Amino acid sequence: MTETLLTLGKLALAGYLALAGLAWFMQDRMLFLPQPLTTDELRAIAARYPRAQEVRLPSDNGVALHGWFLKSAEHAAPRAPLLIYFGGNAEEVSWLLGEAPRFAGWSLLLMNYRGYGGSGGRPGEAALYADGLRAYDHALARADVEPAGIVLMGRSLGAAVAVHVAARRSVRAVLLVSPLDSVTELARHHYRFLPVSWLLRHRFESLADASKIDAPLFALVAADDRIIPVLHSRRLFEAWRGPRTWRRVEGADHNDLSDTPEYWRAIGEFLAAARLP
């Protein structure tokens, strides 16, 4: 009996170590879900939205970032306030060009992460952070952007990028949709049986940065979020140093939050309040 138990224990340990090893090797594929676009697809987007300017930014290691700048049609002044959008881990951001009327009075800068859309390279925590800062610095240098009117919007994993940028650059306000305190804590929630603190290469520890940010925060969350439970968003919200506003959309989950009328209504109210006098 003792020998049988030892054998079973060894098999269980071997299986656990194999599972942990698989998680370590597969974590990039689990966290980042790139949505690349072909040249023909990029041309089709450009034809569909002729007012949108393609933006190409050089990055490190020869990697080029690709995205779109859409000048506000309602703002007559040479410089307009700007919203920089950071998408989720499976999001190609050009779809927001079709939602531009919802951002009336604001220009949009939509940059795809490495490996997403027309951007080259591969995604990673350090890469996304660097690219977020590069997008902001590009925006600040543009002659058609009001420097005092830059707002950051991040959704899901993109909220971590927005938080990182807001802690290191001056912004008018920050809108976070389904934000998370850290990927480490979120992984502990979903994979309680794994030693995630040992396994994770991309941690996205936003909680530490939140306490450094004075810009106003608007947090928009889905009440029934099963991917980023509300508790993880609330921890980040509570750590925020600047003024903060919380909006919870009842009956919504992580992936259908933007399908609700309240989602767009809340964003419209936030942008109206953040607009320059």
N, C-alpha and C positions, 0 to 999 in steps of 0.2 A: 504493500500500500504506500509506504514512504517513497519507494523508488518511483512509483507511478505518479505520485504528487509532484516529485521533483521534475520528472519528465514533462508533466503538464505545465509546471511553472516555467521551465525553460522555453517551452514552445510559446507560452503566453508572452514571455519577455521578448523572445525573438520577433513575434508578431507585432508587439508594441513598438519595438525599435524600428522594424520595417515600415510601420505606419508613420512614425515620426520622421524617418528618412524620406519617405515619399512626400510628406507635407513640406519638408525643407526644400526638396528639389522642385516641387510643383507650385510653390507659393507665388512666384511671379505670374504664372498663368491664372492663378486664382484671384489675385489682386488686380492685375491689369488686363483689360480685355480690349486691345487696340481695335479701332475701326478705321482701317486705311481706305483711301479713295484712289481710284484709278485716274489717269490723266483725263480720260473722257468724262468721268464723273465730275472732276473739278471744272472742266470746260462747261459742262451742263449747268453747274451751279452759277458760274460767272455769267452765263447767258440768261439764266432765270432772274438774277438780281444784278442788273447792269449798273446800279448805283453803288454796289459794294466794291471796294478796292481790295485786291489780293495783297496780302502782306507776307513778305518773306524776311525772316530775321536770321542772321548767322548765329550759330550756337557753337559750343565747344566741340572739338574733335571733328570739325567740318560738317556737323549736322545742321541742316537748315530747318527752321520752324516755319510753318505755313498757317495762315489764318485770314481773317477778313476784317476790314474796317468799314463801317457804314456810318457816314456823317448824318447827323440829325437833319431831317427835312424841315422840321418846324423851327429850328434855331437860325435866325437871320444873321447873328453876329459871326465874325470870322472864327471865333473860338466857341466851342460848345462843351457842355459837361459830358463826361464819358463814363460809361459802364463797361468795365472789363469783366468778362465772364470766364470762369474756370469750371469745366464740366466734370461729370462723374467718371467713374473708372471704365465705363463701357459706352461713353458718349462722344460722338463726332459732332462738333458744335455748330456746324454751318446751318443746322435746322432752325436756329434762332433768327436767321435772316428773314425767314418767313413770318416771324412773330414781331418784327420791328415796330409795327404800329402800337404794340402794347408798351413800348418804351418811348412814347412820344416826348420830344424835347431832349432826348439823350442820344448821343452817338454810341455806337457799339464797337468794341474790339473783341473779336472771337478768335482766340489762338488755340490750335490743336496741340496736344501734348506730342512728344516724340512717339512715332509709330502710329499716330492717329491722323486721320484726314490726309493732308498732303505733307505732313511733317516727317522727316527722316528719323533714323535712330531707333532706340528702344527706351521704353519708359522705366523709371525708377524713382525712388524718393528724392534723392539729391538732384536728379535731372529735372523732375517736375518743379521743385523749389527754384532751381536756377532759371528755368524757363518762365516761371511766373514773374520773377524779378525782371527778367529781360523784357517781357511784355509790358510791364509797368514802365520801365525806363524808356522804352520806345514810345509809349503813349505820352509820357511827360515831355519828350523832345519834339512832339508834333506841333506844328504851327496852328492846327485846327482844333486843338484840345485845350480846354480851360484847365490850367494846372491845379487850381483850387477846387475843381469840380469832379475829381476822379473818385468813383465809387467802385468797390470790388463786390462781385457776386460769385459765390462758389456753391456748388451743389454736391453733396455727398463727399467723395474723396476730394473734389475740387474745393470744398470748404476748407480742407487742411491747407491747400495751396494758398487760398485767399488769406487765411490767418497768418501764414508764414510771411506773406508779402506785407500785410498790414502792420506786422510787428517790426518791419524794417524800412518801411516807406510811409510817407505822409498821405493819408487818404481822407476823403470827406466823410465816408460812412462805409459800412460793411453789411452786406446781406448774405446770410448763410442759410442754405436750404438743406435740411437733414444733415447738420454737421455732426462730427464725432469728436470725442475727447482724445482718443488715440486709437490707432489700429491695434496696438498691443492689447488694450482693454477690450476692444471689440472682439478680437480673436479669442481672448480668454472666455468671453461670453458664449461664443459659438462653438468653441472647441475646448471645453473644460478638461477633457481628458489628455490634452497635449501640453507639453512644456513650452508654450508659445514664446515666453520671454527668452528662451534659449534659441528658438528656431527662426524668429523673424529677422529679416534683413531690412525691411521697410516698415518703420514704426509710426511715422507721422504723428508725433507727440504734440498735438495742438494745445493741450491744456497749459503747458508751460508758457507758450507765447501769448495766450489769452490775457494773462495778468499784466502784460506789458502794453496793451493797446488802449489808447484813449479815445479813438474814433467811435462814434455811436454804432451799436450793433442792432440789427433786426434779424431775429432767428425765426425761421418758418419751418415747422415740423409736421409730419404726419402722425396722427394719434395712434395708428395701428401699424407703425413701421416695424417690420420683422427683420429688416437687414441692419438698420441702425436704430435700436430701441431708443425711445424718447429719453430714457435715463442718461444715455451717453451724450445726447445733445444738451441735456439740461446741465450736466457737469461743466461742459464748456461754457455755456451761458452764464452760470453762476460765477465762473472764474474771471469773466470779462471785467477789465478795469473801468472802461468807459461807460457811458449811458447805454442802456440795453432795453430792448422790447422783445417780448415773446409772443408768437402766434402759433397756435396749435389747430390743425385742420382735422376735425372729427370725421371718422369714416374713411380716411385716406391711408394708403399704405405707401411704402417707399417709392415704388415705380409708377403709381398712378396719381401721385400728389399733384403733378402739373396738369392733370386732366380735370381738376376741379375748378369751378369758377372762383372759389375763394382764394386759390393760389394766385391767380393773376390779379384779382382785386387787391390782395394784400401787397403784392409787388408794386402795383400802381400807387397805392397809398404811401408806401415807403419812398418811392422815387419822388412823389410830389413833395413830401416833407424834406427830402434831401436836396431838392433843387436850390440853386443859388438864388438869393434875393434879387 
